[in-house]
Amino acid sequence: MWINFFKLRLFCCLLAVLMVVVLVVNVTQVEYLDHETASATFIDSGGQFVSSQVIRISRNPYCGYERQILSSRERLEEDSLLAALQWQEPDVGPVPFLKSTDPSSSYFVILNSAAFFRVGSQLEVLVHVQDFQRKPKKYGGDYLQARIHSPKLQAGAVGRVVDYQNGFYKVFFTLLWPGQVKVSISLVHPSEGIRVLQYLQEKKPDRVYFKSLFRSGRISETTECNVCLPGSLPLCNFTDLYTGEPWFCFKPKKLPCSSRINHFKGGYVKGLLTATENAFFQSGVNIKMPINSSGPDWVTVIPRNIKDLVEFNLGSPKNVGPFLAVDQKHNILLKYRCHGPPIRFTTVFSSDLRYVANELNGIVGGKNTVVAIAVWSHFSTFPLEVYIRRLRNIRRAVVQLLDRSPKTVVVIRTANVQELGPEISLFNSDWYNFQLDTILRKMFSGVGVYLVDAWEMTLAHYLPHKLHPDEVIVKNQVDMFLSFVCPLET
């Protein structure tokens, strides 16, 4: 009997070893396929998967994002997103300031200005950039913004910029309304400044730092926090258990990690640039400066209050929430709260730190449920992989919500342009946010959500660019949002 029992144990052990070997071999083959497959599948502009050749993209080593575990489809999607945002950096060496792009000596011309247009026609504009010595530039890479506008009709729209990499750019506009149309072209950053911004994005992602307060009784400590932290000091791991979104703080010397009270912005790192690099970021010289525009840039919308909506005072901090409002006449309940870290506008209680994906998973959904999402600005200082990861988790939760409740309306607000100066350009430049906006649009293409195009609304408007747009622009965004919620007159 004991001999038979021993044989049975030996057989079970051998079987377990065999299963482990088979599992390791399979995992190795999958990893091999992930890294060596010669052709791949990408999502086209309509949200469909199409076959294409793999484009290998070098990943930013920040926080080990190049080693994160992704499925084959997620890896290929991230490759295509990063490839789509490869800025056409000119193949030139160091450029002195006098040979950088000068918006005041650059100019644009309307190529078909004498033609007779109808609504829906294309307007083409040629932009020629020159340096501060009034010499034509021979390469591209500048970041331009373009818009058309009609003050009398209170209308505006943005244009599509094509870089010919030789100092010339062409801008294409679709004429959407009748009447006089004006053109405005602005240089946001010269190509020489873009090169500096790329370096900061890749090498200095911690140029904005965050902190948390830990407290127990009369003892309190404040430590630095971020997506990842350098060095070998002990850490508190606040990575979200469901989404896997990483967040760490240096461990307090006298308190446990569980004593964290809040999250807040620590500050901005100073002295990031050399004197030569600073010259490429001068207000009134080469940051968001007009290029020989003619005529005023006007567009106006009359604001209107939504009067039946009554807000409940929950004593929540400004910007953070949660907020609650009720319209009893129309049977509407409105809720708001901020997304999870990183958050850099104010102090947030730890209990109010909620990730969007987790909140979506707690929503039942249905034809009477509308979800609005806006996530972008607080990710501008991080490598693109950080934002891709956050959107990937949100997209997964959105897809699951729409699967269980297909009639749920999900609306996503895009990024918007803002005012820029020498310092803010290093942390929240429109160039950074243009990248985030492109990623958001591509990742949610074909998912079944609506977009409120805040980028076009703020860029086309006559009002000065602001991170938080003026009320008239917000009114436009709310109107578009409501057109998705109530597409038919009732």
N, C-alpha and C positions, 0 to 999 in steps of 0.2 A: 504493500500500500504506500509506504513512504517513498519507494523507488518511483512509482507511478506519479506521485505528487511532485517529486523533484523533476521528472521529465516534463511534466506540464508547465512548471515554472520556467524551465529552460526554454521551452517552445515559445511561451509568451514573451520572454525577454528578447529572443531572436526576432520574433514578429515585430515587436516595438522598434528594434534597431532598424529593421528593414523599412518600416513606415517612415522613420526619420530620414533615412537615406533618400527615399523616393521624394519626400517633400522638399529636401534641399536641392535635389536635381531639378525639380519642377520650377522652384523659385529662381534658380540660376538661369534656366532657359528663358523664363519670363523677363528677367532683367536683361538678358542678352538681346532678346527681341526688342525691348524698350530702347536699347542703346544702338542697335545695329540695323534696324529695319531701314531699307533703302527708300521705300515710298511710304506715304502717310495719308491721313485723312484730316482735312481742315474744314472749318465752317465758312461757307460763303456769305455774301452780304444778305442773303435771304434766310439765313439760319440753317441752311442745309449742309450736310457733310459731303465734301468732294475730295477726290484723290489728288495728291500733289507730291512733289518731291520734298523730302525733309530738309528744312533749313535749320542747321545747328546754330544755336545762339549761345554766346558765352554768358553765363549767369553771374550775377553779383554775389560774391561770397558772404555778404552781410548776413549775420545771424544763421549761417548754414542754409540759406534758402536754396543754394545750388544742390544741397543734399536732401531736400525735403522729399518725402515719399509721395509720389504722384502716380496716378494711373496713366496708362499709355495715352488715353484721350486727353487727360488734363495736361500732360507733358507737351503733347502736340499743340494743344490750344495755347498754352503759355508761349511756346516757340513762335507761333503765328502772331500772337499779340505783340511780343517783343520785337519781332521782325518788322511788323507794320509801323513801329515807332522808332525805327532806326533813323535818326536824324542824318540828313545828307551833309556830313561834316566835310568842309573843303580840305583837300590834301595840300595844306600849306603849313609852313613852320610858324614860329612866333611872329606876330604882326604888331608893329608899333601903333600907338593910338592914332597918329595922323593918317595912317593907311587903313583904318577901320571905317565902317560905314557911317556916313554923315547924312542924317535925314534932311538937313537944311539945304544941302546941295544936290540931293537926289530929286527925282521928279517922276510924274506919271502922265500918260496921255491916253485919251479914249480913242481906240483904234477905229471904231465905226460910228463916230459921233454924228456924221452927216446922214446916216441912214434913217429911214422911217421905221419906228418900232411899234409893235403891238404888244399887248399884255401877254406875257409868256415868252417874249423874245429874249435872246442872249445879248448882254452887253460885255464887251471885251476891253480890258484896260491893260496897258503895258507899263510896267514900272522899271525904271533904270536907276540903280544905286551907284553913288560915287563916294569917294573918301573925303577926308577933311582937306585934302590938297586939290579938291575938285577934279580928281582923276577917276575915270570909270573903273569900277571894280571888275575883276576877271573871274570871280568865283561867287558862289551863292552861300546859302546857309543862314541868311538873316530870317528872323521871325517877324512876319508882317501880319497886320490885321486890316481887313478891308470891309467897307460897308457902303450901301447906297441909302439915300434918305430923301424924303420930300416934306419939308416943313409945313406947307399949307395943308397937305393931306394927312399929316401926322403918321407917316408910314416909314418903315425902314427894313432892310434886309442885309445879310452878310454875303460876302463873295468867297469863291474857292480860289486859293492861291496856288500857282504852279511855279516851282523853282527850276529854272533852266541851267542852274549851276555856272552861269557865266556873267553874273551881274544883272541879268534881266529876269523879270518875273511877269507872268501874265495872270490877271485876275478875271474870273468869269462870274457874272451876275445874272440871275434870272429876274426879269422885270415883272413884278407881281401886281402893279397897280398903274392906272393912268395918271398922267400929270408930269410936272417937272421933276427930274431925278438928279440928285447931286451925288458925287463920288468922294469918299474920304479914304485915304490910305495912311496907315501909321506904322512906323518902325517900333516894335516892342523891344527887341534886343538885336544888336548886330551879331553877325556870326561869331565874332571874336568873343562876345559875351556869352553866347550859347555854349561855346567850348568850356568856359569857366563853370557854367551851371551844370554841365554834364559831369565835370570833375567833382563838384560838390555832391551831386546826386549819388555818385558811385563811391566816393571816398570819405565823405563827411555826412553820412545820414543822421548822425547824432548831434547835429548843430542846433536842434531844438531838444531840450532835455526836460524831463518830467519828474515830479516828486510825489511822495505820499507821506501822510502823517500817521504815525503809530502811537497809540495811547492806551495806557492801562493805569487807572487810578491817577496818581499825581505825576507819573513818569510818562514823558512823551519824547519821541525821536522822529526826525524827518530824514528820509533817505531818497536817493535818486532812483528813478524807474525808467524802463524803456522796453522796446520789443526784445532787445537783448542788451546785456551789459558786459563790458570788457573786464579782464582781470580774473583773479582767483578768489575774490572775497565771497563769503557765503551769501546765497541769494534766497529770496522768497519767491516761489513759483506760483504766479496767479494765472497761469494758462487756463483758458476756458475748457472745461472738461468735455463739453459737447462738440464745439467747433474746432478745438485745438489751437485757437488764436493765442499766440504766445504773449505773455506779459510778465516782466520780472521787476523786482525791487531789491536793492541791497538790503540784507537782513539787518534789522536794528541790533545794536550791541547788547541791550538789556531786555528787549521785549520780543515776544513771539510773533510770527508772521500773521497770526490770526487777529492781532490787535490793530490792523490797518483801519484807519478811519475814513480817509478820502484820497482823492487823486487830483493833482493840479499841475499846471505848467510851471516848470522851474525857471525857464528863461531861454534866451537865444545866445549862442556862442558868438563872441566878438572877435574881431581881427582875423577874419577868414581869408581875406584877400591881400595880395601884395599891392604896392602903389601902382604898378603897371596894370594890374587887373581891375583895380578900383576905377581906372579911367574909362572902362567900358560900361560903367554903371553910374551915370551922372544924370540927375534930374534936370530937365530943361535942355539936355544935350543929346542923349541917345537912349533914353528910356521912354517908351510910348510917346514918341514925337511925330507930329504930322509930316507927311511928305507932300509938299506943294499942293495942298488941298485948296479947292476954290469954293466959295459960297458957304453959308452957314449949315450946320448939321442939326436939324430940328426934327423932332417927332414927339407928339404929345398925346397922352391918354388921360381922360377925366376919371379920377378915382371914384369909387362908390363903396359905401360901407355895406356890410352884411349885418343888418340891424337886429335881427331876431336871435342872434347867437349871444348867449350869456356865459361869461367865464366864471368858474368857481375858483375862489382864492384858496389854494392848497398850501400856501406859504412856501412854495418851491422857489429855489434860486433862479434868477433871471438866466435865460438861455438853456438851462439844464432841464428844468421840469422835475417831475412830470406835471403837465398841465391838463386841465379838463374843462370843456365847455359843452353847453347843452342848448339846442334849439327845440323847445317843446312844440312850437307851432308846426314844424316840419318833421318832428320825430328824429332828430339828428343828435348823436353823441360823438364828440370830437375829443380824441386823446393825443397827447404828444409826449415824447421823451427823447433825450439825446442818445446817440449811439455809444458803444463801448470804447475804451481807450485805443489809440491815443486821442486825447481831448486837450486842447491848449487854450480854451477861452476863459476858463474859470475853475474854481474848486468844485469837485463833485464828491458827494458822499459815496463810500464804497457800496452801500446798499442800492444806490441808484445807477451803478455801472451795469448796463444791459447791452448785450450784443444783439444786433438786428436779427440775425438768424434765429437766435433763441426766442425772441419776441414773436417772430413769424410762426414758429412752431407751436406757440400757444394760442394762435388764432384759429377759430373754427372756419371762418370764411362763409361765403354765400353771396347771393345777389344783392344783399343790403350791406355788404362790407366793402369798404374802400381802404386800401393801404397806400400811403405815400412815403417814399424813401428818398433820403438825400445823404450821401456819404461820399466825400471827396477831399475837402479842403485840408483836413487835419492829417492827410497822408502825403502832402506835397513834398515833405523833406525826406521821405523814405525811398529806397529803391522800389521800382515798379512791382517787383515780386510781392512786396508786402501788401500792396493794394489789390493785386490779382488774387491773393489768397483770401482777403476779406470778401471780395466780390464773389469768389467761388463759393464760399459758405452761404452768402446771402442768396445767390442764384439757386443753390441746391434747395434752400428753404422755400424760395418762391415757387420753384417747380413743384415741390411737394404740396404746397398750399393750393396751387392751381389744379393739381391732380385730384385732391380730395374735394375741392370746391371750385369747379371750373368757372362759375359765374362771378367769382371774386374779381374786383377791379384793382390792379396793382399799377401804380404810377410812380415813375422814378424821375426826380429832378436832376438835370445835368449840372455840371460845373458852370461857373460864370466868370467873366473877366473882372478885374479889379484895378484900383489905382496902384501904381508902382513907384517906388523910390529906390535909391541905391541899396538900402538895407533889406527892405521887404522883398526885393527881387531875388535875394539869396535864399529866401525861405518859402515864398509863396508866389513865385513868378507865374504869369499867365502861361509861360512855356511849360512849366511843370504841370499846371492844371490842364493845359491842352492835352498832354499825354494821358493824364488820368481820365479826362473826358472821352478820349478816343477808346481807351480800354473799356470803360463802362458801356459805351455804345456797342462795341463789338461783342462783349461778353453777354449782353442781354438781347442781342439780335436774334429774332426768331423764338424768343421765350414766351411771348404773349403778354408783354407789359407795354404800357404807354410811357412816352417820354415827354416831359415838359422841357423844351429846349431853352433853358436859361442862358446858355452860351450865346445863342443867336440873339435872344431878346436884349441882353445887356450890351453886346457888341454893336448891334445896329442902332441902339438908342442914342438920342442926342445928349442925354445927361452924362455927366462925368462917370467914369467907371468906378465902382465901389464893390468891396467884398460883400457887403450887405446892401443890395440895390435900394434905390429910393422907392417910395410907396407906389408911384405910378408904374414902375416896372413890375413890382410885386403884384399889382392889380392885374397886369397882363398875364402873369404866370398863373394866378388864381383862376382867371377866366379860362385859360387853356385847360387847367386841371379840371374845372367844372364841366368843360365840354366833353371830357372823357367820362365823367361820372354821370352826367345827364345829357346824352347825345341828342335826345328828342325833346321838343317842347312839351311840357306837361302843365 
